[in-house]
Amino acid sequence: MPPFRRLLRRYLPPALCLMAGACATLPAGDPAAQWRPSPNHGVRKANYVVLHHTSSNSMERALSVLTSPLSGVSSHYLVDRNGAVLQLVDENRRAWHAGESYWGGQTDMNSASIGIELVNNGREPFPPAQIDALLALLAGIQSRHHIPRANFLGHADVAPGRKADPSAFFPWRRLAAAGFGLWCEPPYAPPPEGFDALSGLAALGYDTRVPYKAIAAFRLHFSSARTEDDAEMSATEREILYCLLQRAMRPERE
């Protein structure tokens, strides 16, 4: 955002903004991001963040898709490999990034989330500069919207079986260490006798109508065991799931 726009937003009272025509079009969002508006959005309130990778190799290609009226898809932010951040949709508007989705009873994640796309083809690590920029962006979003730490998710989490982003290369552990998302480290405590993994996945938030898809999505996010074809959770994965459920019930400060 140009410096003069930041000054107008900060210092001009609302009435003067309206008279000057300078503030009416400013988006709610990160002041450090460049504003590149996408037409594909609607009104909603955010309580989640959903992370994606673009599946494209360039910022330009991703931007052309996310801002085209013909594509019908968008996100609130687009983060390049070098850490450059573009804002495409006002945070208070409904971007079209999640599609058919579900989490914890919420069946339209577009209406409840902020979508962030990271330039990545899905077959490569995420560069440090990109993750540093993402963490700074998430800190601002969390502050503005008071989003619980458990509500930072991947596209695969909310669309199991249909989506696999932001890929197995995404550093969920690092995000959780910064307060964005849940994570558990070994050694894990065993779940109580009779613990039902499928019920646990549903309690965490997953759509479990097709169990193996929910398990694969869980494994992509939380487990280093890359055995996506397995239809049953391992003992270690059950322990991780039980730990995550315990974490989800703790106060935010923990």
C-alpha positions in Angstrom: 0.0 0.0 0.0 1.4 3.4 -0.9 2.6 5.5 2.1 0.0 8.3 1.5 -2.8 5.7 1.7 -1.5 4.4 5.1 -1.4 8.0 6.4 -4.9 8.7 5.2 -6.2 5.5 6.9 -4.4 6.4 10.1 -5.0 10.1 10.5 -8.2 11.1 8.6 -11.4 10.9 10.5 -14.2 8.8 8.8 -16.2 11.8 7.8 -13.2 13.5 6.2 -12.3 10.2 4.5 -15.7 10.1 2.9 -15.5 13.8 1.8 -12.1 13.2 0.2 -13.1 9.9 -1.3 -9.8 8.5 -0.1 -10.7 5.9 2.5 -13.9 4.3 1.2 -12.1 1.8 -1.0 -9.3 0.8 1.4 -9.6 -2.9 2.2 -9.5 -4.4 5.7 -6.3 -6.4 5.8 -2.5 -6.3 6.1 -1.1 -2.8 5.5 2.2 -4.2 4.2 0.5 -6.2 1.4 0.1 -4.7 -2.1 -3.6 -4.4 -3.1 -4.5 -6.4 -6.2 -8.3 -6.7 -6.1 -10.1 -9.9 -7.3 -13.8 -9.6 -8.1 -14.6 -13.1 -6.8 -15.9 -12.5 -3.2 -18.8 -11.8 -0.9 -19.6 -10.7 2.6 -18.7 -13.0 5.6 -17.0 -13.1 9.1 -13.8 -15.0 9.5 -13.1 -17.5 12.3 -10.6 -19.7 10.4 -7.6 -19.5 8.2 -7.2 -22.0 5.3 -3.8 -22.4 3.7 -3.3 -23.5 0.1 -0.5 -23.9 -2.4 -1.2 -22.6 -5.9 0.0 -25.6 -7.9 1.6 -23.1 -10.3 5.2 -22.2 -10.8 4.9 -18.4 -10.9 3.3 -15.6 -9.0 2.1 -14.1 -12.3 0.3 -17.3 -13.3 -1.4 -17.6 -9.9 -2.4 -14.0 -9.9 -4.0 -14.2 -13.3 -6.2 -17.1 -12.2 -7.1 -15.6 -8.8 -8.1 -12.3 -10.2 -9.9 -13.4 -13.4 -13.7 -13.1 -13.4 -13.8 -16.2 -15.6 -12.1 -18.5 -13.1 -14.5 -17.9 -10.2 -11.8 -18.5 -7.6 -9.8 -16.2 -5.4 -8.1 -15.9 -2.0 -7.6 -13.1 0.4 -3.8 -13.2 0.1 -1.1 -14.6 -2.3 2.4 -15.1 -0.9 5.3 -15.4 -3.4 8.4 -17.6 -2.8 10.5 -14.5 -2.1 8.0 -13.3 0.7 6.1 -10.7 -1.4 2.5 -10.5 -0.2 -0.4 -9.5 -2.4 -3.9 -8.9 -1.0 -6.6 -9.8 -3.4 -9.8 -9.6 -1.3 -10.8 -7.5 1.7 -10.6 -9.7 4.9 -14.2 -8.8 5.7 -15.4 -10.2 2.3 -16.0 -13.8 1.2 -13.3 -15.0 -1.1 -13.9 -18.1 -3.2 -11.0 -20.4 -2.2 -12.3 -23.4 -0.3 -15.0 -24.8 -2.5 -17.0 -27.7 -1.1 -15.7 -28.0 2.4 -16.3 -29.0 6.0 -14.8 -28.5 9.4 -16.4 -29.1 12.8 -19.9 -28.8 11.4 -19.2 -25.7 9.3 -20.2 -26.7 5.8 -19.1 -23.6 3.9 -15.6 -22.6 4.8 -15.6 -19.7 2.4 -18.2 -18.0 4.6 -16.0 -18.4 7.7 -12.4 -18.3 6.7 -9.5 -16.2 5.3 -7.8 -18.0 2.4 -4.0 -17.7 1.8 -2.4 -19.1 -1.3 1.4 -19.8 -1.3 3.1 -19.9 -4.7 4.3 -23.5 -4.8 3.8 -26.3 -7.3 3.2 -28.9 -4.6 6.4 -30.8 -5.3 8.9 -28.5 -3.6 9.8 -27.1 -0.1 8.5 -23.8 0.9 11.4 -21.2 1.0 12.2 -19.6 4.4 11.4 -16.1 3.1 7.9 -17.3 2.1 7.2 -18.9 5.5 8.6 -15.8 7.4 6.2 -13.6 5.4 3.4 -16.0 6.1 4.0 -16.0 9.8 4.0 -12.2 9.9 0.8 -12.2 7.9 -0.9 -14.7 10.2 0.1 -12.7 13.3 -1.8 -9.7 11.9 -4.8 -11.8 10.9 -4.9 -13.5 14.3 -4.8 -10.1 16.1 -7.5 -8.5 13.9 -9.9 -11.4 14.0 -9.1 -13.2 17.3 -8.9 -16.6 15.5 -8.2 -19.5 17.8 -4.9 -21.3 17.3 -6.7 -24.6 16.5 -8.5 -22.9 13.5 -5.4 -22.6 11.2 -6.0 -25.3 8.7 -5.0 -26.7 5.3 -7.2 -27.0 2.3 -6.8 -30.8 2.6 -8.2 -30.7 6.2 -11.4 -29.0 5.1 -11.8 -30.9 1.8 -10.4 -34.4 2.5 -9.9 -36.6 -0.6 -10.6 -33.7 -2.9 -7.6 -31.5 -2.1 -4.1 -32.2 -0.9 -2.7 -28.7 -0.3 -0.6 -27.2 1.1 1.3 -30.5 0.5 3.5 -32.7 2.6 6.3 -30.1 2.4 4.4 -27.6 4.4 6.0 -26.8 7.9 3.0 -27.2 10.1 5.3 -27.8 13.1 6.9 -24.4 12.7 3.5 -22.6 12.4 2.2 -24.3 15.5 5.3 -23.3 17.4 4.4 -19.7 16.5 0.8 -20.1 17.7 -0.9 -21.0 14.5 -2.4 -24.5 14.6 -2.1 -27.5 16.8 0.9 -29.9 17.0 2.1 -32.6 19.3 5.7 -33.9 19.9 6.7 -37.3 21.1 6.6 -39.1 23.5 2.9 -39.4 23.1 0.6 -40.7 25.8 -1.5 -43.7 24.8 -5.2 -42.9 24.4 -7.6 -44.5 26.9 -9.0 -48.0 26.4 -11.9 -47.9 23.9 -10.7 -44.7 22.2 -12.4 -44.6 18.8 -10.1 -42.9 16.2 -12.9 -42.1 13.8 -14.9 -40.3 16.5 -11.7 -38.5 17.5 -11.2 -37.3 14.0 -14.8 -36.0 13.9 -14.3 -34.3 17.3 -11.2 -32.6 15.9 -13.2 -31.3 13.0 -12.7 -33.6 10.1 -15.5 -34.8 7.8 -15.5 -38.5 8.5 -18.2 -39.7 6.1 -15.5 -41.3 4.0 -13.1 -42.6 6.7 -10.0 -43.3 4.6 -10.1 -39.7 3.2 -10.3 -38.2 6.6 -7.4 -40.4 7.8 -5.3 -39.4 4.7 -5.9 -35.7 5.4 -5.0 -36.1 9.0 -1.8 -38.0 8.1 -0.8 -35.3 5.6 -1.1 -32.6 8.3 0.1 -34.3 11.5 2.0 -37.5 10.8 5.4 -38.0 9.2 4.4 -41.5 8.1 3.7 -41.1 4.4 1.3 -44.0 4.0 -1.7 -42.3 2.5 -3.1 -45.6 1.1 -3.5 -47.1 4.6 -7.2 -47.1 5.6 -6.4 -47.6 9.3 -4.6 -45.3 11.7 -1.5 -46.7 13.3 -1.0 -46.8 17.0 1.3 -43.8 16.9 -1.3 -41.8 14.8 -4.0 -42.6 17.3 -1.7 -41.3 20.1 -1.1 -38.1 18.1 -4.8 -37.7 17.5 -5.5 -38.1 21.2 -2.8 -35.6 22.1 -4.3 -33.1 19.6 -7.7 -33.4 21.1 -6.3 -32.7 24.5 -4.5 -29.7 23.2 -7.6 -28.4 21.5 -9.4 -28.3 24.9 -6.7 -26.3 26.6 -6.9 -22.5 27.1 -5.4 -20.4 24.3 -2.5 -19.3 26.4 -1.2 -22.8 26.6 
